[in-house]
Structure formats: C-alpha cells, structure tokens
Amino acid sequence: MSWNSSALSDPASDAGSTPAPALRLRQEFAGLGPEFHSTRAPLGLPGPRLRVVSEEAARLLGLATPDADRARCAQWAEMFSGNDAAARGGAISTVYAGHQFGNWAGQLGDGRAHLLGEALTHDPTQNGGHAWWEVQLKGAGPTPYSRRGDGRAVLRSSIREFLCSEAMWHLRIPTTRALCLVDSDLPVARERLETAAVVTRLSPSFLRFGHFEHFSHSGQHAALRRLVDYTVARLYPQLADHANPALGLLREAVRNTAVLIAAWQCVGFVHGVMNTDNMSILGWTIDYGPFGFIDAFDPGYTPNTTDAFGRYAWARQPAVARWNLLALAQALLPLIGDEQAARDAVEAFADDFMPAMRDGMQAKLGLGAARDDDPDLVQDWLDLLAACRADWTLSHRLLTDVVARPEAPPPAAFARQFAAQAQRLQDWLQRLRLRLSGLDAAQRAQRVEHMLRANPCYVPRHHLLQQAIAQAQRGDFGAVLRLHRVLRDPWREQPDCEDLAAPAPPDAGPPVLSCSS
C-alpha cells in the first residue's frame, strides 16, 4: 500500500516555494500473512486539535511542520487523529502475547494502536541506520485486541508519552519517537472522566518480544520463522548469512537490551512495566506508561501502583531485562534448536551490561578510564545518594562543579542534598579529589566536559509533567510547549529555566502512577 499524504505537503505558493516531501507509506508487515494482524479502521476523534509537534521527528519523515498555519494545523489534526480516509484504509493492528509481571498472559496485541505503514526516512542523522520507519497512531479507537477496552488514550498519558519519548531521544537513549499529539473534547472514562488524545509514534519497528512469544507458544512455528526472517531482513541485515539467524537475532537483542538498560540506570529512568510485551526487539525504549525519573534516589523505587512487590524497581531493571531475554530465548528455541546455545546467548547479558554501566558511571563521576578501586568509589557514591535520598539528576549535575573546582567548597545546593550525612559526603569527596589529583588543568577541563555530556540538567520530572498536564487539561498548552523546548537541549543550562532543573518540592512525594497513565 502506498499512501501519498498530500495534505502534509507544503502547497506551492505564489512565491514558488518547494513543497515538502509527501508522506508515502507502504504496509510491508501485512504481507507476512493474516495471522499476524487484523484490520479495523481507527475511529478517529471528533473536533481534533493539533497541540504539539516534534520538529525533529517531522524532519525524520521529511515533513514540514505546520507551525502557526491554521489550515495546515487542521490538516495535520485530521491526518494524525485517524480521521483521514486515506490513512484509515490501510491501517492494521498486530497480534502478540507476553509475560506480565512474570506470569504468562496469553494473547494480547495492539489494543489501542493502528499501524498506518512505514515511511522512507529523510534524515540519516536520526534514523539509527534504519531506512524505513513505521508510523503508528496510539489512541485512535478499538482494535480486535482491545479486550473490552475502548482503544482510547487520554490527554494525560499522551502528554507524558510525547514529552518523555522526545526527551529520551535528546538524552541519547534509544527510543521510539513522537511526531505529534492531537486532542479532542471526547470524554474517556478511566479512574475519572478525562478527554481523548492520539499520539503518533515512530519507530523502525514496533516488534516486541511478545510477537515472537505468540507464535512460539501457540505452536505456529512456520509463522515464527517468517517473523524471524522478516525481522532479520528489516532490522538486522548483517545476520542474513548467519548459520542460525534466530540465534543471531537473540544475541543482537541481548546486546542492545543490555546497553539500553545501562543507559536507563545512568539517567535514573524507571520504565515501570517491563513486561515482555513492552520490550522492543530492537532494544529501544517503548511504551511510556507508568514511568518515572528518580528524584530522591531510592534503588527500590518503582512508579507503578500495580507493582506491589517492586519487580520493576530501578535496581531490578537489569535482572528483569535478563529474565525477559530468557523468555525471548524460549520463544526462539524451536528455530535455534540448541538450548545451551540459547542460554549462553542470554548469559552474555552481563558481559554487555556491566561495561556499559561502568562506562556510564565513570563518565558521570568524571573518573575517565576505570581503575581497580573505582567500583568501590562508585558503589559508595550510590550508597550515599540512597542514604540521603539525594536528588539523582541534580546531584550528578552539581558534582561537575566539584570536579571543576576541587579546592572550593561544594555548591550549597549540592551540600544540601547530603545534609543528613555531611561528614560521609566530605569523606567521599576527599577520595574523589585524591582519585583526580593527578590531572592537569587541561585534563580536568576535559573530564568536566565529559561530565556535562553525561549528566543532564533537565529531565521530564514527574511534578513538572503533572503541572503541564493540569494546565493542558484547562486548555493551556504553554507549559507543555515550554517543557518540550527545554527537553530538546537537556545538557545545557538554559536562561530562565531554573525551575525546570530544581528538585521536586518536599511535599510532592515520589511519582506514583497506574497503568492507565
């Protein structure tokens, strides 16, 4: 299927401006066979309004943003709400299964997602080496996999997903992208009555571990092989001549997932619902539900109210990732054929995760190349953060000032984070100064530069998201747009944005969210 979205092209003006490339979509996944998907057109939204657009994601698809042009904003709203007839006609939803909280959940699927197709990308600086990216509407109505759900997404969760997925991209963490957010006055019932929204998501693929589990656990091994062949051809062409493509695919998933989880840990991100149906075969971040960025550091923190036993807490994310990879290995075993080879592939997770985590923390603390005593120094720092419930993002950012000016007293804002353990902090800082004492001025400046690239100033903190959501629910998207603008450049301190870098207010409490988030 080829869909030429002329509505998203700049109309030729009297000045002779060049139209932006049209969005042309093909629907390759449907070619795998009817057992892989179902067709039900999105319902769309009544009275849709385009609220926010990612310029970078639009550039990825070669689209010119509508800016303040009302007519073109209306065209985008129709297109990316699911209202446009051309887009509706070719949309599909895919079937998958999964383990949820460690238990087999059986068949699941895209319960509120419609895959419009895939587009050829126009910006190789952003495409991660993948020429084709899928375009998906989330929240445009029910599908055959909605399981008695309404297939809708609410404004609250849509704002969270839009802002966080784009923030993660600028934090250099592999992630699905968000092209735009459209909302409507359509009421949607959750814990309370809310209003509907649709986020348009982009990814080289939305394939999850659960897609492979579905065909394996249901005994559809011929379909499983077609899925593996499709995945290799589309996402891992380097495996085309592999003696055992399924084993090669598993090994790539292990490596990419390990590096991803290390990046999550280093930035203080907690996914909140790491079920196998929420794990990308690319090893990218997918499905922003009850996520949270740690404020007061607690290794046992999870933002998910459903996660009563902390299965998906910050400290447990690496172990859960490995567990999920074992589930993927089990799903691929009918094709791999060698149980020990599959197990060995997953056991390599630690060999990939530990160096990535080590290198991330070495950069955050300005340590450079690892030395024998560095693991103890890093672990003692984490223990100190936890003992003081120090703010993860702010503490690491301000530590840069300590390294830059080793003879000066620590910044007051830094010292306040550790007021309950002041002597312990001084002892640790003395060890850090000793560790860095051999650096000359140029070397120290280089370390500081590395720290500034490893320790963001801004992340989408829960209280900031809540404030922006509350305003948006009253019709004012100013805070959403401001957050989006600042999160596009998280590494540099920006004028008049001190409030966006500050810790949560003392009475805010840790982020706690339900899966409806």
Helices and strands as residue ranges (DSSP letters): E 3-5, G 6-8, E 23-26, G 29-32, G 34-36, E 37-38, E 49-53, H 55-60, H 70-79, H 85-89, E 93-94, E 97-100, E 103-107, E 113-120, E 132-138, E 153-154, H 155-170, E 177-189, E 193-203, H 209-217, H 221-235, G 237-239, H 245-267, E 269-270, G 276-278, E 292-293, G 314-316, H 317-336, H 339-347, H 349-364, H 374-388, H 392-404, H 412-417, G 419-421, H 422-435, H 441-454, H 462-473, H 478-487, H 498-501
